[in-house]
Amino acid sequence: MRKARIALSRTARPLVRSVALPVILAAGLALTGCVSITRIDDQASDPSAPATSTGATGATGATGATGPSSAASPPSSASTSEASTEPGRRRVGYLSLDERNAFVASVSASLRAAAEAADLDLVECDPGWTREGVTECARRLGVTGLDGLLSFQPFPDLAAQVCAAVGEVPVVGVVFDQGPCQVSRLRIDQAESGRLAGDAVGRFAAERWDCETSAYLSLESSDADPDGRARMAGYRTGYEEHCPLPGRTFVLDDADRLVTAQTQVASRLEGLQGKRIVVVGLNEDAILGAMAAASAAGRADEVWYSGQLADASIRGRIACDDQYIASVAQFPERFGEQLVPLLVSAIDGGAVPPVVDAALELVTASNVRELFPETPDCDA
């Protein structure tokens, strides 16, 4: 398989409420072969940017956040001409979301593996979760002569433009709807992802505290994030299947990254009494920030946690920390084996389902090692 990568260079609003609220982030174009990557570095919005090659094939970045990251992309270096398609080989594009994000990087790795297994040429572009990046990526992908496109771009109003730019080839969407060229899409039921974890937290509160919870803190992104709103509303739905939300229920907006979550939770804990405080987070970065805040305040044993995505950064805590209740895995490492065969079938003129669903599973201390055998030992 020959691959090509094109890489381009979201305040707390604590509210006492129980209604639904707002989820799941560099620049260079890279055309890569099995042993070399060609990447146009710096601003991909600059059409004169030179093509360079690194010889690397791994995904970059691991923030675990659910919005645009501030990290810079690595420099790269080789010529785009090295990634020409072999005669008779299908060429497929991949419009990523933001490779600096751990979830996205895992999705991308799975797509690369599946494309290799299907003997496809894969041309990638990373827009860095920006509108400008998406339009420039679409332009660059379009001139490579694609047979189909895997698209993770999140802006619905740009979907028609992307469709036209890549030559109206079949498009399979990753999470987000991709408009007029979309033939299928992988959907994550964010409300159910939240509900599964909320159910576990509510059951814990009912069984351990008879629903006498001191406070409920919800670490979220912003009102502009509908997937985030759905996920965190799902948390409240699941919790309320067992217990009413406590009178002190707070939503902390823009608290979906480690630093912002740590700052906001630290501030909230200063005036918050009680030893049965529940913190639920949009992702594991938010939970790690909350843990750091509670530890710094000397209240580590007064706060209980539940996050989302069960990424590698939190699995040791899930397995070994009694304060961690549950997470939900969405298995981005499996997306490729679902999506690439769909795109190949569509390219060949076959019928494909309009929507396929990502697997969701509750992750607790009882099953984290079964699901993720590489989870570290508790005494490590």
Secondary structure, DSSP 8 states (H G I E B T S, - for coil): --EEEEE--------B--S--------EEEEE-SS-EEEEES-TT-TT--EEE----S-------SS----------S-GGGG---TT--EEEEE-S-TTSHHHHHHHHHHHHHHHHTT-EEEEEE-TT-HHHHHHHHHHHHTT--SEEEE----GGGHHHHHHHTTS--EEEESS--GGGEEEEEE--HHHHHHHHHHHHHHHHHHHHTT--SEEEEE---TT-HHHHHHHHHHHHHHTTTS---S-EEEETT--SHHHHHHHHHHHHHT---S-EEEEESSHHHHHHHHHHHHHTT-GGGEEEE-SS--HHHHHHHHH-TTEEEEEE--GGGHHHHHHHHHHHHHTT----SEEE---EEE-TTTHHHH-TT---TT-
